[in-house]
Amino acid sequence: QVQLVESGGGLVQPGGSLRLSCAASGSIFSINVMAWYRQAPGKVRELVATVTRGGSTNYADSVKGRFTISRDNAKNTVALQMNSLKPEDTAVYYCNSEPPPPQWRFGAWGQGTQVTVSS
């Protein structure tokens, strides 16, 4: 129903920064919790950060203090500011609701955006 398109990934050196953006095709106001997820090769998809409709945030311990999630309900966007990046942050990053829709539902997940942290 609401399609999400991630962008902003790329290759960055350790210690660098990236800002990921998630653009929704429709309103995200009705979605209580938006989130960023990531999945590294051979790993399960993990929850990175969440932000509620009102702006409350929560983070995985691995990114706490380095990443900042935000949302603009008026613009239907969600952002993830990533600082002090580490090689362990290398993954495909996705935005979605939390909890996400069923995997079988069409358009449940977007293409994601690749983040590679390497020297």
N, C-alpha and C positions, 0 to 999 in steps of 0.2 A: 504494500500500500504506500508507505513512505519509503522512497528509495534514498539511500545514503551513498555519497561519493566522497571518498577520502583522497586527499592530496597533500603534498608538501614533503613527502619522503625523499630520501636521497642518500648519498654517500657523505659521511662526515667523519672527521678524525676524533679519536677519544678526547673528551673534554669539550667538544663542540656542542652546538645547539641546533635544534630544528624546531619548527613550529608546524604541526600538522593541523589540517583543516578538514572538517566534515560538513558537506553541504547537503541538506535535505531537500527533496523535491516537493515536500509538503510541510505542513506545520508540525513542529515537534512539541508544541505547547502541551498537548495532551499526554505526552510521554513523561511519566513521573521522573524516571531516572534514565539518563543517557550515560554511556560509558565508552571508554576506549579499551580495546582488547589487543592482544598481540599473540602471534604464533610464530615460533622459530621452527626451522626444519626438524622434523622428528619429534617435536614437542607438542603437547596439547595447547589449545588456545587458553590463554590466561587473562584474567581481568586485571587491567592496569589501573584504571581510575574511574570514578563515577562522579556525576554531578546531578543533583536533583533539579526539579523545575525551579525551585527557589534559590538555587545556587550553592547548596551545601555540597561539600566535596569529601571524597574519601580516596585513599590511595593504597596500592599494594606496598608492602614494606620495602620492596626492592627499588621502588622509584620515589618513595617519600622524601621530600625535601629537594628533589631534582625536577620533578614534573609538576605541571600545573594544568588542570583541566578547567575549562570554562564553557559556558553556553550562552548564546544570544537567542532567546526565544523569538524575538521580533524578526531576526534575520534568518532563523532556522539553521543555525550553524553551531557546531561544537568544535572547540579547539583543544589542542594539547601542546603546550609549550614544554619542550624537553631541553634541559640544560645538563651540563656535566655528563654528557653521554659516555657510556661505557660499551665495550664490545659485546657484553652480555645483553645489551638492549637491542641488538640486531634481531629483527623479526619483521614480519608483515603486520602492520597495524590496521585495525578495523575499528570503526565506530558502530555502535548499535545501542538499542535499548538494553536495560538490565531489569529483569532477565531478557535474553534475546528471544526472538520468535522461534518457532520450531524450525529445524533445519530443512524440513521438506517443503516449507512454504516458499513460493517463488519470491525471489528477491530478498530472502532473509538476510543474506550477507552480501556486501559489495565486494569489489575487487581488492580492496585494501591498498595500502601504500607501503612500499618497501623502505625500511630504514636499515642502513648498513653502517655500522660504526667500526672503522678499521684504520689502522695507521699505515 
